[in-house]
């Protein structure tokens, strides 16, 4: 293992300590698990990868409405009401 040092906000440190205690793990182990999750999950995509995915998705779906660019806010509100 490689030793490293990080700085946490007071609230983060308190919550991390409680979480580690509840799981019967060290704070370091909880941090390692969080890092592993970020590395292996889609949350960990870098910004360039996100841009590529957004560009690839653009234009691939059809709503059937011809005025989306003018009324997008109205459509969005309607979508969240359902």
C-alpha positions in Angstrom: 0.0 0.0 0.0 1.0 3.6 -0.5 0.6 6.0 2.4 -1.1 9.3 1.6 -2.5 12.2 3.5 -5.8 14.0 2.9 -7.6 16.9 4.6 -11.3 16.6 5.4 -13.8 19.2 6.5 -14.8 18.7 10.2 -18.3 17.4 9.2 -16.8 14.9 6.8 -14.4 13.6 9.4 -17.2 13.1 11.9 -19.5 11.4 9.5 -16.7 9.2 8.2 -15.7 8.2 11.7 -19.4 7.2 12.5 -19.7 5.3 9.2 -16.5 3.4 9.8 -17.5 2.6 13.3 -20.9 1.3 12.3 -19.3 -0.9 9.6 -16.6 -2.1 12.0 -13.9 -0.8 9.6 -11.2 1.7 9.7 -11.6 5.1 8.2 -8.9 4.3 5.8 -10.8 1.2 4.6 -14.0 3.2 4.1 -12.0 5.7 2.1 -10.4 3.0 -0.1 -13.8 1.5 -0.8 -15.2 4.9 -1.8 -12.3 5.4 -4.2 -12.8 1.9 -5.7 -16.5 2.7 -6.2 -15.6 6.0 -8.0 -13.0 4.3 -10.2 -15.3 1.4 -11.2 -18.7 3.3 -11.5 -20.0 5.5 -14.2 -19.8 8.4 -11.8 -16.0 8.3 -12.3 -16.1 9.1 -16.1 -13.9 12.1 -16.9 -15.4 15.2 -18.5 -14.0 14.3 -22.0 -15.7 10.9 -21.8 -19.0 12.5 -20.8 -18.7 15.0 -23.7 -18.1 12.1 -26.2 -21.2 10.2 -24.8 -23.4 13.3 -25.1 -22.3 14.0 -28.7 -22.9 10.4 -29.6 -26.4 10.5 -28.1 -27.4 13.8 -29.8 -30.0 13.3 -32.5 -30.6 9.6 -31.8 -34.0 10.0 -30.3 -37.2 11.4 -31.8 -40.0 13.0 -29.8 -42.3 13.6 -32.7 -42.6 17.3 -31.7 -41.3 19.8 -34.2 -41.0 22.7 -31.7 -38.7 21.3 -29.0 -36.1 24.0 -29.4 -38.6 26.7 -28.8 -40.7 25.1 -26.1 -38.2 22.8 -24.3 -38.9 24.3 -20.9 -42.6 23.6 -21.2 -41.9 20.0 -22.3 -39.5 19.5 -19.5 -42.1 20.7 -16.9 -44.7 18.4 -18.4 -42.3 15.4 -18.3 -41.6 15.9 -14.6 -45.3 16.2 -13.7 -46.0 12.6 -14.7 
